[in-house]
């Protein structure tokens, strides 16, 4: 695991600097709070971005519970 230190409004870019811009991921620290960090992600719209727990549910094919209607809804990707 690569560990980097960033301050608020600083970014990290993942991708080949001379490669395709559509394959670049930019992560910016937007806000630092007590026990929380808000991150902003910039990437091509065709690339899905999910929190780890959501990605795991999608990967395992587990339906999510729809809080608005209180019934199971399948995650579509």
MARTILO-66783 format. One record per residue: residue number from 0; x, y, z of N, C-alpha, C in turn; residue in three letters. Coordinates in pm, whole numbers, m for minus. Each point is the difference from the previous one (the first is absolute). Layout:
BEGIN
@pos = NUM, n_u = X, n_v = Y, n_w = Z, ca_u = X, ca_v = Y, ca_w = Z, c_u = X, c_v = Y, c_w = Z, code = ALA
...
! end
This chain:
BEGIN
@pos = 0, n_u = 85, n_v = m118, n_w = 0, ca_u = m85, ca_v = 118, ca_w = 0, c_u = 89, c_v = 123, c_w = 0, code = UNK
@pos = 1, n_u = m29, n_v = 90, n_w = m90, ca_u = 69, ca_v = 129, ca_w = m5, c_u = m73, c_v = 95, c_w = 94, code = UNK
@pos = 2, n_u = 73, n_v = 65, n_w = 89, ca_u = m59, ca_v = 94, ca_w = 95, c_u = 56, c_v = 139, c_w = m30, code = UNK
@pos = 3, n_u = m91, n_v = 95, n_w = m25, ca_u = 40, ca_v = 137, ca_w = m30, c_u = m64, c_v = 95, c_w = 100, code = UNK
@pos = 4, n_u = 65, n_v = 110, n_w = 26, ca_u = m55, ca_v = 103, ca_w = 87, c_u = m41, c_v = 119, c_w = m87, code = UNK
@pos = 5, n_u = m122, n_v = 48, n_w = 20, ca_u = m52, ca_v = 115, ca_w = m74, c_u = m69, c_v = 93, c_w = 97, code = UNK
@pos = 6, n_u = 3, n_v = 127, n_w = m29, ca_u = m73, ca_v = 100, ca_w = 77, c_u = m130, c_v = 33, c_w = m73, code = UNK
@pos = 7, n_u = m86, n_v = 75, n_w = 67, ca_u = m125, ca_v = 41, ca_w = m62, c_u = 29, c_v = 72, c_w = m132, code = UNK
@pos = 8, n_u = m79, n_v = m31, n_w = m102, ca_u = 8, ca_v = 53, ca_w = m137, c_u = 119, c_v = m52, c_w = m79, code = UNK
@pos = 9, n_u = 75, n_v = m95, n_w = 55, ca_u = 108, ca_v = m63, ca_w = m76, c_u = m53, c_v = m129, c_w = m63, code = UNK
@pos = 10, n_u = 63, n_v = m41, n_w = m110, ca_u = m50, ca_v = m114, ca_w = m77, c_u = 108, c_v = m104, c_w = m21, code = UNK
@pos = 11, n_u = m48, n_v = m118, n_w = m41, ca_u = 83, ca_v = m111, ca_w = m44, c_u = m56, c_v = m43, c_w = m134, code = UNK
@pos = 12, n_u = 87, n_v = m28, n_w = m95, ca_u = m43, ca_v = m46, ca_w = m132, c_u = 52, c_v = m142, c_w = m20, code = UNK
@pos = 13, n_u = m90, n_v = m88, n_w = m47, ca_u = 35, ca_v = m138, ca_w = m31, c_u = m13, c_v = m16, c_w = m150, code = UNK
@pos = 14, n_u = 104, n_v = m43, n_w = m65, ca_u = m2, ca_v = m21, ca_w = m145, c_u = 131, c_v = 44, c_w = m61, code = UNK
@pos = 15, n_u = 24, n_v = m46, n_w = m119, ca_u = 121, ca_v = 31, ca_w = m74, c_u = m3, c_v = 146, c_w = m45, code = UNK
@pos = 16, n_u = 98, n_v = 83, n_w = 39, ca_u = m3, ca_v = 141, ca_w = m35, c_u = 7, c_v = 27, c_w = m151, code = UNK
@pos = 17, n_u = 45, n_v = m96, n_w = m78, ca_u = 4, ca_v = 18, ca_w = m146, c_u = m104, c_v = m88, c_w = m69, code = UNK
@pos = 18, n_u = m83, n_v = m66, n_w = 79, ca_u = m101, ca_v = m91, ca_w = m55, c_u = m132, c_v = 68, c_w = m28, code = UNK
@pos = 19, n_u = m102, n_v = m79, n_w = m15, ca_u = m135, ca_v = 45, ca_w = m33, c_u = m62, c_v = 74, c_w = 119, code = UNK
@pos = 20, n_u = m46, n_v = 123, n_w = m21, ca_u = m58, ca_v = 81, ca_w = 107, c_u = m127, c_v = m64, c_w = 56, code = UNK
@pos = 21, n_u = m71, n_v = m80, n_w = m81, ca_u = m122, ca_v = m67, ca_w = 46, c_u = 29, c_v = m109, c_w = 102, code = UNK
@pos = 22, n_u = 126, n_v = m39, n_w = 13, ca_u = 36, ca_v = m103, ca_w = 97, c_u = 71, c_v = 59, c_w = 121, code = UNK
@pos = 23, n_u = m14, n_v = 129, n_w = 20, ca_u = 60, ca_v = 67, ca_w = 114, c_u = m103, c_v = 18, c_w = 110, code = UNK
@pos = 24, n_u = 40, n_v = m26, n_w = 122, ca_u = m84, ca_v = 23, ca_w = 118, c_u = 66, c_v = 108, c_w = 84, code = UNK
@pos = 25, n_u = m76, n_v = 104, n_w = 32, ca_u = 50, ca_v = 108, ca_w = 86, c_u = m83, c_v = m3, c_w = 128, code = UNK
@pos = 26, n_u = 67, n_v = m11, n_w = 114, ca_u = m66, ca_v = 0, ca_w = 131, c_u = 48, c_v = 124, c_w = 75, code = UNK
@pos = 27, n_u = m96, n_v = 82, n_w = 44, ca_u = 32, ca_v = 125, ca_w = 70, c_u = m59, c_v = m4, c_w = 141, code = UNK
@pos = 28, n_u = 81, n_v = 40, n_w = 98, ca_u = m49, ca_v = 12, ca_w = 138, c_u = m80, c_v = 130, c_w = 6, code = UNK
@pos = 29, n_u = m131, n_v = m12, n_w = 20, ca_u = m87, ca_v = 117, ca_w = 3, c_u = m14, c_v = 60, c_w = 138, code = UNK
@pos = 30, n_u = m10, n_v = m86, n_w = 99, ca_u = m26, ca_v = 47, ca_w = 137, c_u = 55, c_v = m102, c_w = 98, code = UNK
@pos = 31, n_u = 59, n_v = 50, n_w = 107, ca_u = 51, ca_v = m86, ca_w = 107, c_u = m75, c_v = 36, c_w = 127, code = UNK
@pos = 32, n_u = m67, n_v = m98, n_w = 59, ca_u = m76, ca_v = 23, ca_w = 122, c_u = 43, c_v = m98, c_w = 108, code = UNK
@pos = 33, n_u = m70, n_v = 1, n_w = 110, ca_u = 30, ca_v = m91, ca_w = 109, c_u = m47, c_v = m140, c_w = m39, code = UNK
@pos = 34, n_u = 94, n_v = m90, n_w = m22, ca_u = m32, ca_v = m137, ca_w = m34, c_u = m52, c_v = m21, c_w = m141, code = UNK
@pos = 35, n_u = 5, n_v = 102, n_w = m86, ca_u = m51, ca_v = m10, ca_w = m137, c_u = 86, c_v = 80, c_w = m96, code = UNK
@pos = 36, n_u = 6, n_v = m48, n_w = m122, ca_u = 66, ca_v = 73, ca_w = m108, c_u = m94, c_v = m6, c_w = m120, code = UNK
@pos = 37, n_u = m29, n_v = 114, n_w = m62, ca_u = m82, ca_v = 3, ca_w = m122, c_u = 95, c_v = 4, c_w = m119, code = UNK
@pos = 38, n_u = m22, n_v = m92, n_w = m93, ca_u = 83, ca_v = m11, ca_w = m118, c_u = m82, c_v = 28, c_w = m124, code = UNK
@pos = 39, n_u = 61, n_v = 62, n_w = m99, ca_u = m63, ca_v = 21, ca_w = m130, c_u = 73, c_v = m83, c_w = m103, code = UNK
@pos = 40, n_u = m76, n_v = m66, n_w = m89, ca_u = 57, ca_v = m87, ca_w = m102, c_u = m33, c_v = 54, c_w = m138, code = UNK
@pos = 41, n_u = 101, n_v = 13, n_w = m84, ca_u = m19, ca_v = 41, ca_w = m138, c_u = 52, c_v = m113, c_w = m88, code = UNK
@pos = 42, n_u = m91, n_v = m56, n_w = m81, ca_u = 36, ca_v = m111, ca_w = m89, c_u = m103, c_v = m3, c_w = m113, code = UNK
@pos = 43, n_u = 34, n_v = m65, n_w = m108, ca_u = m93, ca_v = m12, ca_w = m113, c_u = m132, c_v = m58, c_w = 48, code = UNK
@pos = 44, n_u = m111, n_v = 50, n_w = m56, ca_u = m133, ca_v = m44, ca_w = 41, c_u = m26, c_v = m148, c_w = m22, code = UNK
@pos = 45, n_u = 78, n_v = m64, n_w = m86, ca_u = m20, ca_v = m142, ca_w = m27, c_u = 61, c_v = m90, c_w = 107, code = UNK
@pos = 46, n_u = 76, n_v = 58, n_w = 92, ca_u = 65, ca_v = m78, ca_w = 106, c_u = m80, c_v = 15, c_w = 129, code = UNK
@pos = 47, n_u = m53, n_v = m111, n_w = 54, ca_u = m77, ca_v = 10, ca_w = 125, c_u = 91, c_v = 28, c_w = 119, code = UNK
@pos = 48, n_u = m49, n_v = 82, n_w = 93, ca_u = 70, ca_v = 28, ca_w = 125, c_u = m97, c_v = m31, c_w = 114, code = UNK
@pos = 49, n_u = 39, n_v = m86, n_w = 92, ca_u = m86, ca_v = m42, ca_w = 111, c_u = 79, c_v = m4, c_w = 129, code = UNK
@pos = 50, n_u = m72, n_v = 17, n_w = 112, ca_u = 61, ca_v = m28, ca_w = 130, c_u = 30, c_v = m150, c_w = 4, code = UNK
@pos = 51, n_u = 98, n_v = m43, n_w = 78, ca_u = 42, ca_v = m139, ca_w = 3, c_u = m115, c_v = m93, c_w = 36, code = UNK
@pos = 52, n_u = m83, n_v = 38, n_w = 99, ca_u = m109, ca_v = m89, ca_w = 42, c_u = m105, c_v = m15, c_w = m110, code = UNK
@pos = 53, n_u = m20, n_v = 104, n_w = m80, ca_u = m93, ca_v = m8, ca_w = m113, c_u = 59, c_v = m87, c_w = m109, code = UNK
@pos = 54, n_u = 128, n_v = 20, n_w = m30, ca_u = 67, ca_v = m80, ca_w = m102, c_u = m6, c_v = m148, c_w = 36, code = UNK
@pos = 55, n_u = 22, n_v = m33, n_w = 127, ca_u = m4, ca_v = m141, ca_w = 43, c_u = m139, c_v = m59, c_w = m21, code = UNK
@pos = 56, n_u = m105, n_v = 75, n_w = 35, ca_u = m137, ca_v = m48, ca_w = m22, c_u = m27, c_v = m25, c_w = m147, code = UNK
@pos = 57, n_u = 42, n_v = 94, n_w = m85, ca_u = m19, ca_v = m15, ca_w = m145, c_u = 78, c_v = m121, c_w = m49, code = UNK
@pos = 58, n_u = 123, n_v = m13, n_w = 42, ca_u = 87, ca_v = m110, ca_w = m41, c_u = m59, c_v = m136, c_w = 38, code = UNK
@pos = 59, n_u = m59, n_v = m8, n_w = 118, ca_u = m59, ca_v = m125, ca_w = 49, c_u = m144, c_v = m21, c_w = m49, code = UNK
@pos = 60, n_u = m56, n_v = 102, n_w = m67, ca_u = m136, ca_v = m13, ca_w = m50, c_u = m106, c_v = 8, c_w = 108, code = UNK
@pos = 61, n_u = 32, n_v = 65, n_w = 110, ca_u = m95, ca_v = 12, ca_w = 111, c_u = m90, c_v = 120, c_w = m25, code = UNK
@pos = 62, n_u = m133, n_v = m20, n_w = 1, ca_u = m90, ca_v = 114, ca_w = m20, c_u = 10, c_v = 98, c_w = 116, code = UNK
@pos = 63, n_u = m19, n_v = 127, n_w = m30, ca_u = 4, ca_v = 100, ca_w = 107, c_u = m142, c_v = 29, c_w = 44, code = UNK
@pos = 64, n_u = m14, n_v = 49, n_w = 121, ca_u = m131, ca_v = 38, ca_w = 52, c_u = m25, c_v = 144, c_w = m38, code = UNK
@pos = 65, n_u = m111, n_v = 26, n_w = m65, ca_u = m36, ca_v = 136, ca_w = m41, c_u = m66, c_v = 69, c_w = 118, code = UNK
@pos = 66, n_u = 68, n_v = 98, n_w = 58, ca_u = m49, ca_v = 66, ca_w = 121, c_u = m130, c_v = 76, c_w = m24, code = UNK
@pos = 67, n_u = m22, n_v = 46, n_w = m124, ca_u = m120, ca_v = 79, ca_w = m29, c_u = m126, c_v = m85, c_w = m1, code = UNK
@pos = 68, n_u = 11, n_v = m123, n_w = m51, ca_u = m119, ca_v = m83, ca_w = m9, c_u = 4, c_v = m119, c_w = 96, code = UNK
@pos = 69, n_u = 112, n_v = m15, n_w = 71, ca_u = 15, ca_v = m106, ca_w = 100, c_u = m15, c_v = m140, c_w = m60, code = UNK
@pos = 70, n_u = 47, n_v = m19, n_w = m121, ca_u = 1, ca_v = m133, ca_w = m59, c_u = 131, c_v = m20, c_w = m74, code = UNK
@pos = 71, n_u = 32, n_v = m126, n_w = m29, ca_u = 126, ca_v = m33, ca_w = m66, c_u = m2, c_v = 48, c_w = m144, code = UNK
@pos = 72, n_u = 108, n_v = 61, n_w = m43, ca_u = 15, ca_v = 44, ca_w = m138, c_u = 135, c_v = m47, c_w = m50, code = UNK
@pos = 73, n_u = 7, n_v = m51, n_w = m120, ca_u = 128, ca_v = m47, ca_w = m54, c_u = 83, c_v = 119, c_w = m45, code = UNK
@pos = 74, n_u = 129, n_v = m9, n_w = 28, ca_u = 93, ca_v = 104, ca_w = m44, c_u = 29, c_v = m27, c_w = m146, code = UNK
@pos = 75, n_u = m25, n_v = 97, n_w = m85, ca_u = 26, ca_v = m15, ca_w = m142, c_u = 129, c_v = 70, c_w = m35, code = UNK
@pos = 76, n_u = 77, n_v = m65, n_w = m82, ca_u = 126, ca_v = 57, ca_w = m44, c_u = 17, c_v = m18, c_w = m146, code = UNK
! end
